[in-house]
Each structure stands twice: as structure tokens, then as C-alpha cells.
Amino acid sequence: MNRIREWISIKSVKAPGTVVLLAILVANLAIIGVSGLVISAMAPPELEDSGFWSSVFHTTTMVLGIGGIETVIEEISEANVIYVLCCLAAVIVGMVVFTGAIIGYMTDFISGFIEDADSGSRRLRISGHIIILNWNTRAPEIVNELLYKGTREKVVVLAGDDREGILSDIDERLADTLEDEPGLRNRLTVIVREGDTSSAKQLGDISIKRAKSVIILSGGNANMPGGKGDSRTIKTLIQAAHMLSEGDAAQGQRIIVEVEDDWTLELVDTIIEHKKRKGSCNVVPVAANRILGQIFAQFALMPELNIVYSVLFSNNKGTAFFTQAAGSPSLTEAQFVSGYLGSHQKAVPLTVMRCGDGKPYCYYMSDSERHIHSAGPAPRGPLQVSLNPDFQLGDKHVLLLGHNSKSAAIMEGFEAFREEWKKDGSEVLDIAVIDDEVNLAQQGYYRQYPFVKQAIAADIFDRELICGAIGAFIGREGDRCIMILSDDTVPDEEIDADALAYLILVQDILYRRAADTPGFDLSGIDLVVELLDPQNYDIANNYSTNNIVISNRYISKIIMQIGEKEALFDFYEEILAYDEPGEEVLLSKELYVKRASEFFSEVPPPCTAADLIRAVYHASPGDNKSVVLGYIRPDDELVLFGGDQSAIQMALSGEDKLVLFSDH
């Protein structure tokens, strides 16, 4: 019964005209059925064709006016007065009252019904759905990610205004996915409503207490020039958290709240502390700019991680991160990893962490959650490897072009990396920044970061100055990366404009240098460009860059995975941040990309993934155990060890790059 009510509720919003049509048909059938029942019960026994179905047939033909009335007239002389009156009443009700007198009423009702559905004033009776409160540029990616869940999902969006614009955003994003993967069609029901996201009534009307999870998105005010905090997010969170704390709310609901600035994050943390004092807390804050800043810092230092994260942070690429509660509260990482490697080979064990709820969780990489539990004999091959005890990541040279709201977080990521990898006091980072003078002045020309060697004030139109600085940068030796940032504080019509202009300029300089300088190796310079609008991907891809970062997609993927399993959030915080400056013992594990010829004393012979994972783990020093997740070929093809590791045959070359999970 509940499923029928839910279906009617959803259809009343998504297709109100269909519901009205069905209601009219049901009402007609009810009138005809009742009339047929009464007439057949009161008909004289001497009449022919006086059964129920005959009465229903005659009633239908009378209502429709296609000849049934003649049969009744012929038989009136044989019938009693009551029978005649019943027949006439059926005709009157069917032909006059139902189809005539109430036409005006039905017209008004239908118009009002459809208007209510469009305006969102009708209460939605639904459960097990995902609610998105507020709307921003990351929201379409969240909806798109739900297509890959493998189950039918229901999403309700409540935003302040522009319902048609939101529906257009969703249709446009889903169209690209469904064109490539038509089998995903009909997996998603999306309902969009306009309204006040902090209104208790309107939140109640979308059944917030029966929702599976609630996602509160940032309004984006904090990124705008002069923006100070996001009060709308705070108001929405306070109301949602209160309603989901009440006794009749469903259990296990999570509120994932996206924040973009420190002021808002501080207030969110205060709300979380208050809920903890009250006995429970189901709020998970996602500091979008800080997380993206950490990701971009890692991409600038190891650009191949863009390929790795785009797979592992998603539901749609097969291999992903998974978690489950640890069986024992005293389980250590060494016990977990070594024990799991000895009895399983369809998932890669990573670590054990105690999360915000105080409970320990185990983390894995696998191509399916069911493979985590798939036990089997582990290989005991003869493979042994020798790791380079003096391995050191080479000096990193990074040129940043432009800025965004994540610039400070990117620099903090660089600083943490520098502190972890500094060698004998020498500098491992060499950062140059080209940006407009206004933003450089706001950032204090990055003087607080000793690794920023140059801060060049130049507008996008200062072609000669920019070309000279880029030319000098690409002439350096060592690992070089040019990272182009897209300004997220500009109006929508200007999104990605400067980033694409920088991309065209940089590629032109690189190709000219290659043409003018024999032996110049273009592959020795990584180019990473950030885009905010996925529609600009094809434009950027035409300029032969293999590291296009659509930043909004990363936050969307993380938000969706946290909505399923909150413990993944603690894991992401762990792998995206290097150890804090000044730490003597390395505690934080991250993903690293290390060249095989440098990581090994001697590149291993051909083997299976199962053999390599175990050989590297056992050869690693006790204070820096490394787990191999896969490798990247020189042509940027990524091979992750998801699935049956013994079936993955491999032959590493010195130029292949290993994807490792380790402390350092």
C-alpha cells in the first residue's frame, strides 16, 4: 500500500496530467460499475440479458450515447417503475451530471492540480530518497553520479528559484551520459521544487524525515568578491538538523553540508559540537575549497594522480574505495593488511582508521564491494623485489597561471609536501606564479611561502611578459608542471575564459620551442588545466592536454560516496593531506606515483599483480609499508589491480609509474 501511495505521490508531481486522466477513468468505471450492479439487482426476472455484465454494457452504451437507450425503451413496457427510474438515473448521471454539470468544476480542479504540482505546494509522500537543498555548479554532477549506483534512485531538489533552469541543467548533464551509456536510462527519478530551504513546512512537504540522506550545497556567496560567509547554508543546516533529530525521523540519516569558507566552516563545526553534546550527530562537513586545494597541490606535483582519482573517487569506473567496520576494536593496520593479503586476492587492503564515531574501519580498493568478502588462497610465488632505500622524489618546478578561490589551500598543500620531503634542509619545491596584480596583492605576493620564487604581476593581455616568463620556466631542468587555474569568482558567462586563453597561449609557446630547439622533449613538461564547466572539455581536449581537471566533479563524487558511507570521508581527508609541518613521525598515508626504475633497485621480472602487491609490501620497511594499487604506462594508460589479482599479468618497464599507498 505504501508503494502505491508513493507512486501516486511521485506521479502527481512528475506527471500530474496522467494522474488526472487516470482519476477520470477510474471515476467513470466506478459510476458504470455501481449503476450496472444496481440495475442488474433490481431488474425483473422475465427480462432477457438482465445480468450484471449485460447491465454494465447497456449502461456504458447509454452513457456514451451509442444506442443502448433503444434497448431500454423497448423493455420499459415489461419493467417496473423503479427499474425504469434506475435506468434513467444512470443516463442522467452519466450524460448530464458527470459529463455536463461538473465540466467547469473538473476544469478548475485539473488546472489547480497541475499548477500545484509545478509550484511544489503539494506534499510529497516518499521515502528512501536523496534530498538536495540549494543548487550550484556542482549539483548536476551529483545527480549524474547517481546514475551509476546500480539501483533505482529518487532525488528531490529544493532550491530558491529558477526551477526551469535547474531542470535544464540536469537534462543537459544527463543527456551526455545517457548518449554514451543508454542502459542507464530510467534509473533515476528527479523532482525539482522551488521554495525556502530553511522552511520547516517546505522541508516537511518533501518528506525530509523519511529521506535516506540530505545534501546541503553551498550558495557560492563566499567565493564572490566581497563575499563573507554563507548564511543561507547555516540557516538550512540548522533547520534540517533539528527536523532530523526529532523522534519520528528515520534512523541513520546523514546531512552532508558543503562549505567554501572558514567562517561558514567554523559555524558548522559549532553546530556539530552542539549536536554531539545532545547525544548524536549526523552532520558531515565537506570543506570544498580546502579539499580541492589539496587535490590540486597533489596534481601539480604528480599529475598522473588526476587519472587515478578520477577512477577511484567515482561509482562509474569500476574500481573504487570501499570500507566496512573492523571486526576487532584492537585490529592494527599491520595485522589487517598482512592477514588480508594472506587469504584474499580480489581486493587490495589499505589501512585501518578510527573515524569520527570512535569506531575502527577497514579500507580497501576493489572493483566490487562483494569482492571484499571473497576469500581464496593467496599466491605464494617466488617473487622477491628489492626497493631502492635511497628513493627520493625529485625536485618539483611548478608554474601557476591565474587564481581561484582555492589558491591559498593549494599553497598549504605545497607547504605540507615540502616539509615532508625536504632533504638536508635544501628546497624541493620551486613555485612561480603569474597572476593579475590585484589578486597577487590580496595574497601578499605569496611572500609567506619561501618556496614561491617568483610572483609575476601580469594581466591575461600582457602577452609579451607572460610569454617571456613561460619560456624561461620551460627551459629549466627536472620535473616541470604548468598548472592553469580557472577563476571561480567571475560571472557565469566568463567561466573558464581566461583558463582557455592561457591554455592556447601555453601550447603555442611549447610547440614553437619544440620546432625551434632540436631535441626539446615536450613530454618532459606536464600541463594541467582546471575547468569549471564540463562543456568546455572538448575545447580544451583539442589542445592535446591529457590532464584536464573538471574540479566540480571531484567534490560531487566525494559528496555522493560520503552519502553512502560516512567513514570514507575520514579516509579522503587522510589521503589528500600530507603530514603537518614539524611532525617527526610520518602518520598520514597518501597516494604516490613513483617511477619503477627509481622505486626498485632492479625492475621486477614479468609477474602477476597478486605477486607484485605482496612482494612490495613485504619488502617495504616497517615504518613505511607500501601497497601497490596499480601502475601507469608511459602512454598514460592506467591499470588498477581491481578484481582477481592472480589473473592480471604484467611486465613492468623502467618508465612505468607505480601507484602506491604509503606514508612517504
N, C-alpha and C positions, 0 to 999 in steps of 0.2 A: 504493500500500500504506500509506504514511504517513497519507493522508487517511482510509482505512478505520480504522486504529488510533486516530486522533484522534477520529473519530466515535464509535467504541465507547467510548473513554475518557470523552468528554463525556456520552454517554447513560448510562454506568454510574453517573455522579454525579447527572445531572438526572432520569433515569427508570430506576432500577435494576430495577423490576418488569418493564418492557418488555424489557430485556436478558435477564433470566432466562427470560421466556416464549419469546423467540427462541431462546435456548440449548436449551430443552426441545424445541422444534420441530425444530431442526437435529439434535439427538441422535436423535430419533425417525426422522427422514428417513434419517440415516446408518445406523441399525440395519436399517431396512427395505431400504435400497438394498444393503447388504452381504449381507443374507440373500437377497434376490432374485438377486443376482449368483451366490452360491454354489449356490443351489438350481437355477438355470437351467443352470449349468455341469455339474452332476452328474446332472441328470435323464436317464432312459433315453430314447433317440430314439423309441421306439414310443409314448411318452405324448403325448397331444394337449395343446395350449396349454402347452408347456414352455419358451417363450421368456422373455427377461429381463422384459419388461413384464408378461407373464402371471404370472410368479413374484412380481414386486413387488406386483401386485394381490392375489394369493392371500395373500401374507404380510401385507399390510395388513388384509385382512378377517379373517385369523386373529387378529392382534393385537387388533383391535377387537372380535372375537367376534361377527361378524355373518354367519356362515355359510360362510366359506371352508374351515373344517375338514372339512365334509361332502365337498367335492370331493377333498380329500387322502385321506380314509378310503376313498372309492370307488376311488382309484387306487393304494392301497397294495399291493394284490394284484399289480399289474403292475410295481411298483418294486422296486429292490434295497434291501437293508437300510440301506446308507449314506444313500440318498436319504430313506428314512423317518426316519432319525435326524436328518438336517438339518432336515427339516420340523418335527419335534417340538422340536428345539433352538430354532428360530425362535419357535415358540409359547411355549416356556418363557421364553426371554429377554424376549420382548415382553410376555407376560401376567403372568409371575410375578416375574422378576428386576427388569425395568425399572419395571413399574407396581406392584410389591408390596414387594419386599425393600428397595429403596432409597428408598421414600417418606419414611421417617424421616430418612435422610441428606439428601435433597433439601430437606426442610422446614427442617432446621437450616441448610443451605447458603444457601437463599434468605433466611432471616431474617438470617443473618450478613452476607450480601451487601448487603441493604438497610440494615442498621444501619451497616455500614462507609461506605456512600455518604452517609448522613445525618451521621455523625460526622466525615467528612472524612479518615479514616485511609487511604483508598485513593489510590494515586499517580495523578496526573492527567497523562496523556501528551497534551500540547497545545503548540502553538507559535503565534507571531504574535499573542498575546493581550495584554490590558492587565491589570495586577495592581494592585489597591488594597489597601494594608496599613493597618489601623486603620479606624475608622468615626467620623464625626461628622455634624453637621447639614448640612455642605456636600456630603457624599458622594452623596446621592440626585440632586443637581443635576448632578454629574459624569457619573453613569450616564445620566441623561436627555439630556444634551448629546450623548452618543454616538449617539443615535437619528438625529441629523441629519448623520452623517458621509457618507451616501450609499453606504456599503459595509457588509457584514455584519461585526459586531464581536463579539469574545468577551471577557468580563470575568470575572476571578476575584477575589473578595473574601476576604481572610483577616483576621479580627478576633478579639479576645479571647473574646467571648461573645455571647449573645443572637442566635443565627443567625435564629431566627424573627422577631425584631424587625427585623432588617436586611432580611429578605425582605419584611416588611410595609411598611417604609419605601420600598423600591424599587417594589413593586407599586402603592402609593398614588401615588407621584410619576409613574410611567409611565402610570397609568390616565388622569390628567388630559390628558397629551399625546396618547395614543392615541385618546381620545374625540374630540379636535379634529382629529387627523390619523391616521385609521385606516390609511392607506397605509404608515405606518412600522412596522407590526406585523411581527414575525418578523425584524427586522434585528439583534436583539441576543440573545446568549446570556449569561446571568449565572449564575455558580456562586458560592455563598457557603459558606465554611467557618469553623468555629471553631478557634482554635489560637493558638499563641505566634508573634507576628510576627517575633521575633528568633531563632527556632529554625531552624538550618540544615536539619534534616530536613524540617520542615514547609514551608519555602520551596522546598526541592528537590522536595517532593511536588506543588507547584503549578507545576512547570517554570519556575522563575524565570529560569533561564539561557536559555530559548528565548522569553521574553516580549518583546513589542515595546517596552513601556515599563512602568515601575514608579512608582506614585504612593503616597507615604507621607504620610498625613494626620495632623494634629496631634490629640493626645488631648484637647486643651482644658483641661488642668490649669492652664496658665499664666494663664487668664482667671479662674479661680476665686479667691475671697477667700483670701489666704494662699498661693496657688499660686506655686511658684518653679521655673520651667523645666519642660521636658517630657522626662524621662529615657527614657520609652518610645520616643519618636521617635528619640532619639540611638542607642539600642540597635538599633532596627530598621534605621536607616540604616547603621550600622557593618557589620552582618551582610549586608545586601543589597549594599552597595558592594563588600564582599570577594568575595561569590559571583559578582558580575557582572564582576569583574576577572580571574577565572580564565580560562585559555586556551580552555576549551570553551564559554564563554558566547557568545551571539550578538553580532554587531557592531552598533554604532550604537544600543545601548540607552540610554535616559535614565532617571535616577532624579529625579523631581520631588518635593521634600520641602517640605511646608508647615510653617512655623514661626510662632508667635504672640508670641514674647517675645525680648528682646535676648539673654538668657543662652543660650537654645537656638540662636539665630542665630549667636552667636559660636562655639559649638562646631561647628555645621555648617560654618561658614567654615573652621575649623581642619581639619576632615576633608577639605574640598575642597583646601586647600593641600597637605595630605599626599598626596592622590591626584595632584595636579599634579607634585609632586616625584618621584612614582613613574613619571611619564611620560604619564599620561592622567587625564582627569576627565570623568565623565558625570553629575555631580550638579548640579541646578539648584534653588537655594533660592527659595521663594516666601514672602516675609515678609507674611503675610496682613493683619495689623493695620496695618502701615505702608502697604501698597497701598490698603487700604480707607480709611484716614485721608486719604490724598492724594485719592482719588476723592471722598470726602465734602466735603473742602475745596473742590474744584472745583465740586461740585454746589451748595454753598451760595452760591458766587459767580456761577455760571452754571447755574441749574437745568436748562436745556434740554439740557445735556450728558448727563443721565440718559437721555433719549430716544436720543441719538446713540450712546452707549456700549452701550446695551442691544442695538443692532443690530450695531455693528462688532465687539464682543467675542464674537459668537456665530456658531455654524455654521448656525443655523436661520433667519436673517433675510434671507439672500441676500447683501447687500453686507457685505464684511468686509475685514480687513487681511491682506495676503499678503507673502511675502518670498522672495527667491531670491539665490543668490550673485552678486556683481557680476562682470561679465566681465573687468574690468581692476582690478588692485590699486590703481591710482593714480586711479581714477574719482572725481571730485568731485561734490558734490551739485548744483552749478550745471550741470555737464556732463550729469549724468544726467537731471535734471528737464527742462531745456530741450531736450535731444536727444530724450527720450521724447515730449514734447508735440509735437514736430515730425513724428513718424512713427507715433503711436498715438492712438487716441481711444476705447478701450473699457476703459481702466483709468486711474486717476489716480496719477501718480508723486508720491512724498512726500519721501524722503530717502535718503541713503547713510550707513550707520553701520558702524564696525568693532566687531565683537562680541567676546565673551569668548574665542572661539577665535582671535582675532587676524585673522580674515578679514573683508573688507568685504561687506556685504549691501545689496541694494536693497529698498526697501519701497514697497508700492502699496496703493491701495484699489480694489477691483473686486468685481463680483458673481459672478465665477468665476475660478479660477486659470488656466484656459485662455485667458481674455481678455487676460491679461498679455502673452501672446506674439502676440496678434492685431494685426498691423501693418496700417496703412492710411493713406491720405492725410489729413493733418491739415487742418482748415479754415483758410482764410486770409481770413476775412471782414474787413470794415472796422471792426469794433467796437473802440472805444477807450474807456477809462474813466479817470476822474480820481479818485484816492484823497485822502481828507482827510489832509493832512500833520500836522495837529494832533490826530488822533484820540486819545482817552484814555478808558479805561473809567471810568465814573462811580464816585462813592463808593459803597461797599457797606456796608449795615447788615444784620447777621445776629444773630438771636436763637436761641441753642441751648437746647433744653429737654431735660433729662436728661443721661445719660452712657452710655458703653460703654467697652470695652477699647481703643477706637481714639481716645479723646478727645485724648490727647497728640499723636498723629500728625496729627489734624485741625488742631490749633493750629500744628504745624510747617508744615503746608501753607499756612495763612493767613499765617504769617510770611514764607515764601518769596515768596508772591504780593505781599505788602505791599512787600517790598524791591524787587521787580522793577518795580512800578507806582507807587511813591511819586513825587510831583510837588512839586518845590521844597521838600522837607522836610515837607510837610503830610501828614496822615494820610489814607489812602484807605480804611481799614477801621474799622468801629465794631462791635465784638462785645459782646453781652450774653449772660450765661449764667444760667439758672435751674436749680438742682440741689439735691439734698439736702446738708445741712451736712457729713456725713461725707465724701462724695466731694469736695466743694469743699475741705475741709481737706487731704485727701490730695493734691490738685493745687495746694496753696498758693494757693487762690483765683485761680489763673492770673495772679498778680502779675508773673511774669516776662515777660508779653506786654503791651506798652504799648497795644496796640490793643483789649484787653479792658477796656471802660469800666465794666462792671457785672458783679458776681458775686453773685447774689441767692440766699441760702440759703432754700429752701422745699421742703417735702415735697409730694407729689402731692395731699395732702389740704388743703393751705393755699390753698384756693380764692381767698379774697379777695386775698391777697398776689400770687398768680400772675396773677389777672385784672387787677389794677392794673398790674403790670409789662408784661403783654402789651398792654394798652390804651395805655400810654404809648409802647410801641415802634411800634405800627401808626400812631400819629399823626405819625411823622416823615416827612420828605420824602426822595425819592430811591429807589434800588433797595433793597427790603427783602425779606428772606427769613427765614422761620421754619423752622428745622430741628429735627425731633423725633428723638431718638436712642433706640434700643431697647437696654436693658441686657442684655448677653450673659453676665452673671455670675450670673443668678438661676436657680433650678431650672426644669426644663422646663415644669412646669405654669404658671409665671408668665411665660414668654416672651411679649413684646410687650404685656403687660397695661398697663404704665404708658404705653407709646407710644400705644396706642389711646385710653387715658383722656385723655392730653394732646391728641390729635387732636380728640376730641369737644369738649373744652373750648375749644380754639382756634377751631374752626369756629363754635361758638356765639357767641364774642366777635366774630368777624368779621361774622357775619350781623346781630347786634344793632347793631353800629356802622353797617353799611350801611343798616339800617332807620331808625336814629335820625339819621343825618347825610346830608342830601341832597348828591348829587354825590360821595359816597365811592366810590372805584373799587376793587372787590375784586380786579380783575385786576392791580392795581399791587403786590400782595403775593404773593410765591411761597411756597408751603407744601410742604416736602419732609419726608416721613416715612419712617423706616427700619423695615423689618420683617425679622425673622429667620426666621419660619415662613411659607412661601408660602400656607398655608391661610388665613391672616388677610388675604390680599389683598382678597377680596371685601368683607370687613367695612370695611376702610379705604376701598375704592373707593366705598362708599355715601356717603362724606362728601366727595365731589366733589374729591378731590385728584388732580392729574394727574402728580404726581411721587412715586410710591411706589417706594422703593428696596428691593428684596429683596437685601440686601447679600451673602448667601451665594452668590447666583447669579453675581456678578461674579468672585469668586475661582474658582468652579467652571469658568466659561467660560475664564478665563485659564489655569488649570491644564491644561485639555484642549487648548487651542491650543498651549501650550508643549510638551506631549507630542508634538505633531505636528512642530513646528518651533521648536527652541530659540531661534533668533535673534529670534523675536517677543518673547521676554522682555526683551531689551535695549531693544527699541523701546517696550514698555509702560513700562519704567522711565523712559524718556526723556520720554514724553508726559504721564505722570502727575505729574511733579515739576517745579516751577518752578526757575529758576536759584538756586544757593546765594547766601545773603546776602553782599554785598560784591563780587560779580562785576562787573567793569566792562564786559565784553563779553558779550552775551547769546548763550549757546551752546545752551541747551536749547530744543527746539521743543515746543509744546503745541497742543492743540485749543482754539480760542476761539470764542465765539458773539458776533457783533458786529452791531448793528442797521444795516441797509442805509443809512438816512438819515444815520447818523453816520460810517460807514466810507467812503462815497463823498462826493465834493464835490457830485456830482449823480447820482441813481439812474439806472443804465443803461436804455436802451430795451429792448423785448422782443428776446430773442436765444435762442440755443441754449446748453446747458450747455458745449459744446465752446468756443464763442466766449468765454463769461464766464471759464472757467478760464484760458485763455491771455491774455486781456486783463488780468485782475487780476495774474497772475504777472509779465507784462512791465511793468506799471505800478508794481509794488512796488519800494521802494528796495533796493539791492543788499545791504544789511546786514539786511534783514528781508523776505525773499521770502515772499509768502503764496500758498498753494494753496487754492482753493475746493473743498470736499468736497460741498457741498450747501447747502440753506437750510431754515429752519423758518418756516412760515406762522404768522400770529397765532393760529390755532386749534390750534397745536401739531402740525400735520401736518409730518412730516419728509420731505424729498425729497433723497436722496443720488444723486450722479452716478455710479452704477454702470452698466455696460452701455454701449451706444452713445451717447456724449455728444451727437453731432450730431442724434439723434432726440429729445432732451429739450428741448422748447420751454418757455420760461419768460418771465414778465413780473413782475419784482420790484416790490414796493411798498416805500415807506419803512419800513413796520412789519415787513417780513420780516427775519429774522435769518440772517446768513450763518454757515456752519460753516467755519472757516478753520484751516489748519495753518500755523503761523508761529512765529517766535521771540518775538514780542511782540504 
